[in-house]
Amino acid sequence: MKAVLRGLIVRGDEILNGHVLMYEGKDIWKIVPRKQFRAGMCTEIIDAKNGFVVPGFINEHIHGCAGADTMDEEDTALAVMQKALPATGVTSFVPTTMTYDRGRIERALERIRKAKSNAGAQILGAHMEGPFISEAYKGSQEGKHIMPPDFSWLEPYADIIKIITIAPETLKNKTFLNDCAAHGIIVSFGHSAATYEDVIHTMAAGGIYHATHLFNGMTPFHHRKPGLVGAALLQDAIHCELICDNLHVHPAAQKLAYQMKGSAGIILVTDSLRACLQGDGESELGGHTVFVKNGEARLADGTLAASVIPMNEAVLNFLINSGASLPEVIAMATVNPAKDLGVYDRIGSLEEGKQADFVVLDSEDFHVKQTVIAGELAYNEENK
């Protein structure tokens, strides 16, 4: 038996003080009042030192970190990410591909499938961000490889693909959506010039959809042309990703999104590139050179690229900016993605019988003190 003492445990919509989280093997055993706990019951104890104990973060949109990228051809790249992510509080993630040629994407999907058995942060599947996007809002993606949605060549990888970003205005019929639904794949609207009407028409078949990094890679909201932003904010069926580095999305827009969508409609992501955890300097994303300076990642022409923010800092930013409660914000990086990805029965919250994935955060600045994955210590700041 193992235990976490002196932690402020975030469970559901409450923060438990004076309780002990106990876990055995890969799973959580019980959360009990401190007076019911005896140290002799445990072989290993983590002293949280009055930090927050939260479920492990789930990042559904991340290209890279620590010098590695999902699209790297080396088999070791994903392992580098899996080893580095626990330092940011991430215990599970969805490696995100980009718009490349078909062969390059297929090889990336094969590597993702293979890396699911690696140690470290656990891979839940793949997020395909392209090539089914709009040329007008491709951002740092490679335009020459953009193509209309085509499920036929994705079917052999349906077991590993969990999310597909598409521009809804490029859909010729609902067959693609039906195929995604049949295979349990989330359709996420993004990198799109879609009108409000395009989005509503696409959604007519029903289901849950996502908006890929809301506000970014889409037409701005206009009172006569509300576009994808307006549809995402108004439609309950659309769950919105937000990059909360205070650069991609202004703090006021973060607060607006919370007030419009509520805690259940937002999923916090990083959309980070390989430069995350690397500091300033020259980097790469999608075949383009990226320049990172003062926490901003941009192409040579000034176009904003992916972020360099780690998840623990993104969570803190949204807590400060939105006015949401701590349990609500934690749920946006744990409960919400777990439910949509179909893994909430196993991860995403601190409940008896669920996998022991949790993070100890400093209560002041949210830096990660310890991260446990499947009952094993994956990161300890004291061992850095």
C-alpha positions in Angstrom: 0.0 0.0 0.0 1.1 3.6 -0.8 -0.3 6.9 0.4 -0.3 10.7 -0.1 -0.4 12.7 3.1 -0.9 16.4 3.8 -2.5 17.1 0.5 -5.5 19.2 -0.6 -7.3 16.5 -2.7 -9.4 17.8 -5.6 -12.1 15.2 -6.1 -15.2 16.1 -8.1 -16.5 19.6 -7.1 -14.8 19.6 -3.7 -11.4 20.0 -2.1 -10.7 17.5 0.7 -8.5 18.7 3.5 -7.3 16.3 6.2 -7.6 13.2 4.1 -5.2 10.6 2.8 -5.2 9.2 -0.7 -4.2 5.5 -0.6 -3.3 3.4 -3.6 -2.1 -0.1 -4.3 -0.7 -1.6 -7.4 -2.0 0.5 -10.3 -5.3 1.6 -8.7 -6.6 4.0 -6.1 -7.7 2.0 -3.0 -9.4 4.6 -0.8 -9.5 8.2 0.2 -9.9 8.3 4.0 -9.9 10.9 6.8 -6.4 11.3 8.3 -7.5 10.0 11.7 -8.3 6.6 10.0 -4.8 6.3 8.6 -1.9 4.4 10.1 1.5 4.9 8.6 2.4 1.3 9.2 -0.2 0.4 6.6 2.1 1.7 3.8 5.4 0.9 2.3 5.7 4.3 0.5 4.4 7.7 1.5 4.4 11.0 -0.5 4.2 14.1 1.6 2.3 16.7 -0.4 3.3 19.5 2.0 -0.1 21.2 1.6 0.0 21.1 -2.2 -3.0 20.2 -4.3 -3.5 16.6 -5.3 -5.3 16.4 -8.6 -6.0 13.8 -11.3 -3.3 13.5 -13.9 -3.8 15.9 -16.7 -4.9 14.6 -20.1 -3.6 16.6 -23.1 -5.6 15.9 -26.2 -3.7 18.3 -28.5 0.1 18.3 -28.3 2.7 18.1 -31.1 5.8 17.9 -29.1 8.0 18.9 -26.2 11.6 18.4 -24.9 13.0 18.6 -28.4 10.8 15.8 -29.8 7.8 15.9 -32.1 5.0 13.4 -33.0 6.0 13.7 -36.7 9.7 12.8 -36.1 10.7 9.7 -38.0 12.8 8.4 -35.1 11.1 5.7 -33.0 12.6 7.4 -29.8 10.7 10.7 -30.3 7.5 9.7 -28.6 9.4 8.0 -25.8 11.2 11.4 -25.1 7.8 13.1 -24.9 6.4 10.3 -22.6 9.3 10.7 -20.2 9.2 14.5 -20.2 5.5 15.1 -19.8 5.0 14.0 -16.2 7.1 17.0 -15.2 4.2 19.1 -16.5 1.5 17.1 -14.7 0.5 15.2 -17.9 -0.1 11.5 -17.3 -2.0 10.8 -20.6 -1.9 12.5 -23.9 -3.0 12.3 -27.6 0.0 12.9 -29.8 -1.0 15.2 -32.6 0.0 14.8 -36.3 0.2 17.6 -38.9 -0.5 18.1 -42.6 2.2 16.1 -44.4 2.1 13.6 -47.2 0.0 10.5 -46.7 3.0 8.2 -46.1 4.5 10.4 -43.5 1.2 10.6 -41.6 0.7 6.8 -41.8 4.2 6.2 -40.4 3.4 8.6 -37.5 0.2 6.7 -36.8 2.1 3.4 -36.8 4.7 4.8 -34.3 1.9 6.1 -32.0 0.3 2.7 -32.0 3.6 1.0 -31.1 4.5 3.6 -28.4 1.3 3.0 -26.4 3.2 0.3 -24.4 6.0 2.7 -23.5 6.7 3.8 -19.9 5.9 7.4 -18.8 2.9 9.4 -19.8 0.4 7.1 -21.5 -0.7 7.5 -25.1 -4.5 7.3 -25.6 -4.4 7.5 -29.4 -3.7 10.0 -32.1 -5.1 13.4 -32.9 -4.9 14.1 -36.7 -4.7 17.9 -37.2 -4.9 17.8 -40.9 -4.7 17.2 -43.8 -8.4 17.8 -44.1 -8.2 21.6 -43.4 -8.7 24.9 -45.2 -5.9 26.5 -47.1 -7.1 29.9 -45.9 -6.5 29.0 -42.3 -3.7 26.5 -42.5 -1.5 28.4 -40.0 1.8 26.7 -39.7 0.6 23.6 -41.7 2.0 22.8 -45.1 -0.6 23.8 -47.8 0.6 21.6 -50.6 -0.5 18.5 -48.7 -4.1 19.7 -47.8 -6.8 17.4 -49.2 -10.6 16.8 -49.0 -11.7 14.5 -46.2 -11.2 10.9 -47.1 -11.8 8.1 -44.6 -10.8 5.2 -46.8 -7.1 5.5 -46.2 -7.6 6.1 -42.5 -9.6 3.0 -41.8 -6.6 0.7 -41.1 -5.7 3.2 -38.3 -9.2 3.6 -36.9 -8.1 1.8 -33.7 -5.5 4.5 -32.9 -7.1 7.7 -34.2 -9.2 9.4 -31.5 -9.7 12.9 -32.9 -9.7 14.3 -36.5 -9.6 18.0 -37.1 -11.4 19.0 -40.3 -12.7 22.2 -41.9 -16.4 21.5 -42.1 -16.9 23.5 -45.3 -14.8 21.0 -47.2 -17.2 18.1 -46.5 -19.2 17.1 -49.6 -21.5 14.7 -47.7 -22.0 13.2 -44.3 -20.3 9.9 -45.1 -17.1 10.9 -43.5 -18.8 12.0 -40.3 -20.8 8.7 -40.3 -17.5 6.7 -40.7 -15.9 8.6 -37.8 -18.9 8.1 -35.6 -18.9 4.3 -36.4 -15.3 4.1 -35.3 -15.7 6.2 -32.2 -13.5 9.1 -33.6 -14.2 12.6 -32.4 -14.6 15.2 -35.2 -13.1 18.5 -34.3 -13.7 21.7 -36.3 -10.6 23.8 -36.9 -8.2 25.4 -39.4 -11.4 26.5 -41.1 -13.1 29.3 -43.0 -16.5 27.8 -42.2 -19.6 30.0 -41.8 -21.9 29.6 -38.9 -24.4 27.9 -41.3 -21.7 25.5 -42.5 -21.1 24.3 -39.0 -24.8 24.0 -38.1 -25.4 22.0 -41.3 -22.5 19.7 -40.6 -23.8 19.0 -37.1 -27.3 18.1 -38.2 -26.5 14.4 -37.8 -25.9 14.8 -34.1 -23.1 13.7 -31.8 -20.4 15.4 -29.8 -17.9 17.6 -31.6 -14.8 19.6 -30.6 -13.5 22.9 -31.7 -9.7 22.8 -32.3 -8.0 25.5 -30.3 -11.0 27.9 -30.2 -10.4 31.4 -31.7 -7.2 30.2 -33.5 -7.2 29.0 -37.0 -10.7 30.2 -37.9 -12.5 33.3 -39.0 -12.8 35.9 -36.2 -16.3 36.4 -34.6 -18.3 39.1 -36.4 -21.8 40.3 -35.4 -23.0 39.6 -39.0 -20.7 36.6 -39.6 -20.4 34.7 -36.4 -18.6 31.8 -38.1 -17.1 28.8 -36.3 -16.4 30.8 -33.2 -20.1 31.8 -32.8 -21.3 28.2 -33.5 -18.8 26.7 -31.0 -19.8 29.1 -28.2 -23.5 28.6 -28.8 -23.8 24.9 -29.5 -23.6 22.7 -26.4 -22.6 19.7 -28.6 -19.3 21.4 -29.4 -16.6 21.1 -26.7 -13.9 23.8 -27.1 -10.2 23.4 -26.8 -8.4 26.4 -25.4 -4.7 27.2 -25.5 -4.3 29.3 -22.3 -0.8 30.8 -22.7 -2.3 34.3 -22.7 -1.0 34.7 -26.2 -3.1 32.5 -28.4 -6.2 33.5 -26.5 -6.5 36.8 -24.5 -7.5 36.4 -20.9 -10.8 38.2 -21.5 -11.6 35.8 -24.3 -10.8 32.9 -22.0 -13.3 34.3 -19.5 -15.9 34.8 -22.2 -15.5 31.2 -23.3 -16.0 30.0 -19.7 -19.1 32.2 -19.2 -20.6 30.9 -22.5 -19.6 27.2 -22.3 -19.5 26.5 -18.6 -17.0 24.1 -17.1 -18.3 21.1 -19.0 -17.8 22.7 -22.5 -14.1 23.5 -22.3 -11.0 21.3 -22.7 -7.6 22.8 -21.8 -4.8 21.9 -24.2 -1.2 23.1 -24.9 -0.8 22.6 -28.7 2.8 22.7 -27.8 5.7 22.1 -30.2 9.1 20.5 -29.6 10.4 23.8 -28.1 8.2 23.3 -25.0 10.6 22.9 -22.0 13.5 24.0 -24.2 13.6 27.7 -23.8 14.1 30.4 -26.4 15.8 29.6 -29.7 15.2 28.2 -33.2 12.9 25.2 -33.5 10.7 23.4 -36.0 7.1 22.6 -36.6 5.5 20.9 -39.6 8.6 21.4 -41.7 8.7 25.1 -41.0 11.4 26.9 -39.0 10.0 28.4 -35.8 11.6 31.1 -33.8 10.9 31.1 -30.0 11.5 34.3 -28.1 10.1 35.4 -24.7 7.6 32.4 -24.7 6.3 33.2 -28.2 6.7 30.7 -31.1 6.4 32.3 -34.5 7.3 31.6 -38.2 9.7 33.9 -40.0 6.8 36.0 -41.3 5.5 36.5 -37.8 2.7 34.0 -38.0 1.9 32.5 -34.6 2.8 28.9 -34.4 2.1 26.3 -31.7 2.7 27.2 -28.0 5.5 26.4 -25.6 3.4 26.4 -22.5 3.3 23.3 -20.2 -0.1 22.1 -19.1 0.4 23.0 -15.4 0.9 26.6 -16.3 -2.0 26.6 -18.8 -4.3 25.4 -16.0 -3.1 28.1 -13.6 -3.6 30.8 -16.3 -7.2 29.7 -16.9 -7.9 29.6 -13.2 -6.6 33.2 -12.8 -8.3 34.5 -15.9 -11.7 32.8 -16.0 -13.1 33.2 -12.5 -13.9 29.4 -12.5 -13.3 27.4 -9.3 -10.3 25.2 -8.9 -12.3 21.9 -9.2 -13.9 23.3 -12.4 -10.6 24.2 -14.0 -9.0 20.9 -13.0 -12.0 19.1 -14.6 -11.3 20.9 -17.9 -7.9 19.1 -18.1 -9.0 15.8 -16.7 -12.7 14.9 -16.5 -13.8 16.5 -19.8 -11.2 15.0 -22.1 -11.5 11.6 -20.4 -15.2 11.5 -20.9 -15.0 12.5 -24.6 -12.2 10.1 -25.3 -14.2 7.3 -23.6 -11.7 6.5 -20.9 -13.4 8.2 -17.9 -14.2 4.7 -16.4 -10.5 4.3 -15.9 -8.9 7.8 -15.6 -9.8 11.4 -15.2 -10.8 11.6 -11.5 -9.6 10.5 -8.1 -12.1 7.7 -7.3 -11.8 4.3 -5.7 -10.9 1.6 -8.2 -9.7 4.0 -10.9 -6.1 4.1 -12.1 -3.7 5.9 -9.7 -2.8 8.8 -12.0 -2.4 11.9 -10.0 -0.2 15.0 -9.6 0.9 17.0 -6.6 1.0 20.7 -7.4 2.5 23.5 -5.4 -0.5 25.5 -4.1 1.0 28.9 -5.0 2.5 28.6 -8.5 1.2 25.1 -9.6 4.7 23.8 -10.3 4.7 20.0 -10.3 6.1 18.4 -7.2 5.3 14.7 -7.9 3.5 12.8 -10.7 2.3 9.2 -10.3 1.2 7.1 -13.3 -0.6 3.8 -12.7 0.7 3.7 -9.1 4.3 4.4 -9.9 6.2 7.6 -9.3 7.0 9.0 -12.7 8.3 12.4 -11.7 9.7 13.9 -8.4 11.0 17.4 -8.4 13.5 16.4 -5.7 15.3 14.1 -8.1 15.7 16.7 -10.9 
